[in-house]
Each structure stands twice: as C-alpha cells, then as structure tokens.
Amino acid sequence: QVQLVESGGGLVQPGGSLNVSCVASGIIFSIYTMGWYRQAPGKQRELVATITSGGSANYADSVKGRFTISRDNTKNTVYLQMNSLKPEDTAVYYCKAAQPLFRTYWGQGTQVTVSS
C-alpha cells in the first residue's frame, strides 16, 4: 500500500518560515520525481517545486529564491523549506510522487496559512 504523508503545516506570520515534509512508503522512493503542489481556495492546484531522482530541482517563478525543495532517500522523505512567506502562499500543500513507468501518487495535503 502506497502512502504519502505530509506534515509540518501550520499558521505563520508574513515574513516567517515553515518546513513541510512528506514521508513516502510502499514505493521505491529513490527512483521517483517528487513534487510539492498547492491549492488555494477557489483556485486550481499549481506546481510549487519538483526534485528529480538525481536531485535536480525546479521551482515556480512565484517561489524562486524563497523556497527550497530537498530529499533524503535514506528516509524516503521530501522537504520544502519555505522562507519569507507571504499571505498569497496560503494554501493546502500536496506531495506528489511521479515516475514514468508507474502510476502517480498524491498525499492528503497539509494546510499552510500565512497571516498576521
């Protein structure tokens, strides 16, 4: 059974930082491209960042320079370090595992709220 479990979301003030993580089980984690996506109320889900099995990272323009995606294959975990948070970063953040030879998996999401 495949599971992606996100954690670390919460309420943070503008300008603050938060680190969310996603632990995967039931997949060969090291061969998957891992990604973080987010969905704000009334909006479509959008890409935040991805990291390939080889460690290459890609970011949405809106988060470049503020967010950092990383992975630890020994812990089957992908992280998203979010700095200089803005109210517009408020959303449910979802973890995604993708690999061309296998199906795509999603986590259940973790809420991030940026507000004073």
N, C-alpha and C positions, 0 to 999 in steps of 0.2 A: 504494500500500500504506500503510495507516494503522498508525502505531506510537505508543505512549505509553511512554516510558522513564523510570522513576523512578530517583532516585539520592539519596545523602546519608544513608541509614540507617546504623545502627551501634549500638555499645554506649555508654551514657551513665549516669552515676550519678544517683540520685534528686536532684531539685532542679536538674539540669542542663538544657542547651538543645541543640536539634538543629534543623537546617533541611533539609527534604527538598524536592526539586524534581522536576518531571515535564515533559519536553520532548515536544511533540506534533509529528508530521509526517503529511502526507497528508490533513489536514483544514483547513478554513477556521477556524483556531483562534478567531478573534475572535467568531464567532457562537455558539460552544459555551458552555454552562454547564459549568464544570469543578468536580470534586469530589475530596475525599480521603475514603476509607473505610478501615477497618481490620478485621482479623480476628485474634483471639487464638486460641490452641489450644483446641479443643473448643467454640468459640463461633461464633455467626453473624456474618457481615460486618455492620458497622454504619457509619452515617454519622458522619463527623468534622466536615467543613465543606464548603460549596459556595460558589462565586462565579459570579455570572451574567455574561453578556457585557457588561452595563452596569456591573459592578463591585460589585454588592450581595452581601454576604457573609451566610452563615447558619452557625451553629455548633450542635453537640450541647451539651447542658447540661453534660456532663462535662468539656468543654474550654474553655468560655467563660471569657474573661479570662486564659487561659494560651496558647492557640494563635491564630495569625493566618494567614489564607489571603490570598494576593495573586496577581496575574497580571501578566505582561508580554507584551502582544500582539505587540510587535516581536520578541520572542524565542520566541514560541509556547511559553511556559513558565508553569506554575503552581507556586507555592511554598506550603509550610506551615512556618511558624516555630513551633516548639514550645518553650515555656519552662516552668519549674517542673515538669519531668517527674516522673511517679510510676511505681512498678512496674506499676500497672494500665494504663499506657499501652503496655506491651509488646505488640506485635502486628506483623503484616505490614501495611504501609500501601500501599493501592492508589489509583491515579489513575483517574478516570473522566471521560469526555467525553460529554455528552448534548446533543441538540438535537432538538426535536420532529419535524423534517422528515427527519431522518436516523437511522441506527442508533446505538446506544450502543457506546462503545469503552472497554476496560479495559487498564491496564498490567499488567505482570507482578508488580509488588509489590516493596517494599523492607523489609527487616527492621529494626525498631526494638526494642532491648532496653534496659530501664531496670533497672539492678541495681547494687548495691554489691559 
